[in-house]
Amino acid sequence: MDSTDGLIADPKIPPWSHREISFSRKDQWAAIPEPGCFPLILDPCINSIRFERVLVDGGSSIDILFRNSLPALKITPAQLKPYHAQFWGVLPGQSSVPLRQITLPVQFVTLDHFRTEFVNFVVADFDRTYHAILGQPSLTKFMAVPHYSYLVLKMPTEKGVLTVRGNVYTTYTCKEESFKITEAIDLSIRMAETVAQAKQIPPDQLRLPEQETLRKNSKSKEHKEVQLVDGSPEKTALIGANLDPK
């Protein structure tokens, strides 16, 4: 084994994995409004199926596959392995219990080259606007570096640095949908809290005051009822109390 600066090289790590990754103005491939405010969404292949809405989240400690992605992958419950922990941060203010977990190949492809790694996904028991979330574990496996201002992801490969760019239209659409879903979930949570608080109120305090029934024969002192057509008592009108009925 070769050594450099007193460090022993690991034969399992390919030498090309240490290629330097840098960013410059050349990576600003699109005029993106409010740089840094949009999520980085890419379209890698998961188990040979291309998904257009895969969020790259360097702040997530797990890789997540959402329930709505399972039919396209043709994954059966028997293929999922047990997962006994909860996770936070996807549903606002709530913990989530995953279905299970599964390990699948994830591939990034460009015209020049590609990179494939096996990623262990936690399968979420609900749907979101994304198909999956690639967090810190997958970024570590790919040795990938995201740039959220340029919406670019770079990683080393045998043929050089692989650069993957996000889709601005998909990014904008997903952000709008995420806001709507988050608002709906937040409203649902607040409604549930309101119902729970209402159940704690004594029943006698929930009664509505009964309205006094108006008497049928009660009449205003300022008006009087006159018959419009002789022989038709149902055809009446209200006129001023001082007016002559004729």
C-alpha positions, 0 to 999 in steps of 0.5 A: 500500500502507498502512503502519503503524508503518513496516511495509509491509502485504503485499497477499497477507495478508488484513487479517482474518488479524491478528485477536487470538486470546486464551483465557479460562476461557470456553474451558474447555468440559469438565471435563478430568482432569489438564489438559495431559496429553492430546493435542489431537485434532481432526476436520478434513476432509482432501481433503473426507474427515473424519478423527476422529483428527488430532493437533495437535502444535506440537512437530512440524516436519513434517505427517504423513499415515499409511499407514492414511489413504490408502485413504479418500483414494483416493490412488494411488502415482502421486500421491505426490511424492518425499521423500528425508529421514528423520524422527525422533520418531514411532517411539521411538528410531528414524528413519523413512523416509517413502513420499513426500509429497503436498499436500492441502487441509485444512479446519476447519469450524464452524456459523459459518464455515470455513478451508481451507489446502493442507498438504504431508504427509509420508506415513509408511510405517507405521500409528499410532493417528492418521490424521495429525499437523498440526505447525508448518508447518500451524499456521503456514499457518492462523495457528492457536494451540492450547491444550493445557489446554482442548483448543482450537484457534483461528485467524483467518478472514474472519468472525472467530476460528474455535474448534475443540474436541477430542473428549475421548473420542477423545483418551482412547482415542487416548492409551491406544492410543498407550501400547499401541503404544509398548510393543509397539514398544519390546518388539520393539526390545528383542527384536531387540537381544537376538537380535543380542547372542545371535548374537555369543555363541560357539556352544559357550557356548550349549549346554545341559548334557545331563541324565543319563538315569535308569536304568529299574531304579533303585529307591529304598532306602526303597520297594519294588515289589509286584505287586497282582494275580497274573498282572498284572505291569503292576499294581504299587505302591510300598510301604515297604521294611519293610512286608510285601507282603501 
